[in-house]
Amino acid sequence: MNRISEDVSKVRMYVGPAVMYTMNMIVLFVVGFTQMAQVDFKLTLYTLIPFPLLSISIFVLSRVIHKRSTIVQEYLSKLTTFNQEFFSGINVVKSYGIEASIIKDFDAISDASKEKNIHLHKANALFFPLMILLIGISNLLVIYIGGNQYINGEIKIGVVVEFMLYVNILTWPVAVVGWVTSMVQQAEASQARINEFLNQVPEIQNFNKEQTEIKGKVSFKDVTFKYEDTGITALKNINFTVKPGETIAILGKTGSGKTTIIELISRLYDTTKGTVLLDDIPIKKANLNDVRSQIGFVPQDPFLFSDTIGNNIKFGKEDAKEEEIIKAAKNSDVHKNIIEFTNGYKTILGERGVTLSGGQKQRVSIARAIIKNPKILIFDDCLSAVDTETEEKILSNLEKVSKNKTTFIISHRVSSAKNADKIIVLDAGKIAQQGTHNQLITEEGYYKDLYEQQLLEKEI
């Protein structure tokens, strides 16, 4: 965010005022010194004596300013990041009662940022006094050298006055040299940070620019996946096939690799070994935009925007009519909650949907996915925040909605998985069990244990 706001602003100052004042400075210098040379070339050379010193001083100061500007922008980024995280997690901060600790940390970063800014402005502050000093030296040289020439009868007194006027006319361009140089150095530091951002190459590339028709068949062939940043192998030699229109449920303990399978289907990552096939074609060869446009994804922790509830649902289909929005909300069993709000579907949500409860956010996110009418629906433990009764209503509605759609259900509940055409149980990245609900409850293993445990909980 700091690169988008502060750094771009620094570059804008270079492209605008810095370029304009540089042109102004060049024109004044050329015209001024040309006129001075025509009047008295010898006196002009004496007047120019301070300027080599000016150039060397600017060069040295510019390098210092560039280095300090980079540090200042980095600290501003740290401050922005800290504030963004603090305000996003304000509920956690309050619930743990650590406001004082957060404020202390903020003060420490602010003080460090202040010191770096002071350090930068100390260097900037040297420019203008240096300019004034050099202009003063030029004036003294004009008075001394010109005065001697006048006494010796080489020039008239008017020439001395004329040169003093020229030197003072050139005061602003000389002063601008320092200001412009400072701006250029800050812009250079900011542009380097912007380029670092712009030059990032996405790990996932779209290798096919032609349109790909998605029908919904998904196959995993000897798929192994390892997260490079952590070195954890999340999936090991996974094989399964889901036909178009089928529903597959994936269960397993935390960290068993359930979400990784979904991320590979959405091509948020590419496999380490093996191949994910979409309609019998390697997913890498399919048009990436077409793949993602035909996937309706509902994450466990849904992200809602600071907009109306209606627009959040329409996010899945921009041209959706009001009837479609209401129908999607009814299918996700959130319509009755929405109409209880004063402004109904026009209710503005807080940041990340903070206005709604966890279950309501999940159901709005489900409505957003099903209104899209994609070929593949993915529900990543998206009913964890709703009660069993509401879950059954939503699943019943989803069964109708997901007809002729390939559906993936990630869950910790047997109730969410029991009606699936196929159930896969993952354990430490491997397929431990697979089959239908009726088959798995007769086999010793994780699924049967989970079924009996949750059946007992329901009875209690």
Sequence and secondary structure as in RCSB ss.txt:
>XXXX:A:sequence
MNRISEDVSKVRMYVGPAVMYTMNMIVLFVVGFTQMAQVDFKLTLYTLIPFPLLSISIFVLSRVIHKRSTIVQEY
LSKLTTFNQEFFSGINVVKSYGIEASIIKDFDAISDASKEKNIHLHKANALFFPLMILLIGISNLLVIYIGGNQY
INGEIKIGVVVEFMLYVNILTWPVAVVGWVTSMVQQAEASQARINEFLNQVPEIQNFNKEQTEIKGKVSFKDVTF
KYEDTGITALKNINFTVKPGETIAILGKTGSGKTTIIELISRLYDTTKGTVLLDDIPIKKANLNDVRSQIGFVPQ
DPFLFSDTIGNNIKFGKEDAKEEEIIKAAKNSDVHKNIIEFTNGYKTILGERGVTLSGGQKQRVSIARAIIKNPK
ILIFDDCLSAVDTETEEKILSNLEKVSKNKTTFIISHRVSSAKNADKIIVLDAGKIAQQGTHNQLITEEGYYKDL
YEQQLLEKEI
>XXXX:A:secstr
 HIIIIIHHHHHHIIIIIHHHHHHHHHHHHHHHHHHHHH HHHHHHHTTHHHHHHHHHHHHHHHHHHHHHHHHHH
HHHHHHHHHHHHHTHHHHHHHT HHHHHHHHHHHHHHHHHHHHHHHHHHHTHHHHHHHHHHHHHHHHHHHHHHHH
HTTSS HHHHHHHHHHHHHTHHHHHHHHHHHHHHHHHHHHHHHHHHHHT   SS     S       EEEEEEEE
E TTT  EEEEEEEEEE TT EEEEEESTTSSHHHHHHHHTTSS  SEEEEEETTEEGGGS HHHHHHTEEEE S
S    SSBHHHHHHTT TT  HHHHHHHHHHTT HHHHTTSTTGGG B  GGGTTS HHHHHHHHHHHHHTT  S
EEEEESTTTTS HHHHHHHHHHHHHHTTTSEEEEE S HHHHTTSSEEEEEETTEEEEEE HHHHTTSSSHHHHH
HHHHHHHHH 
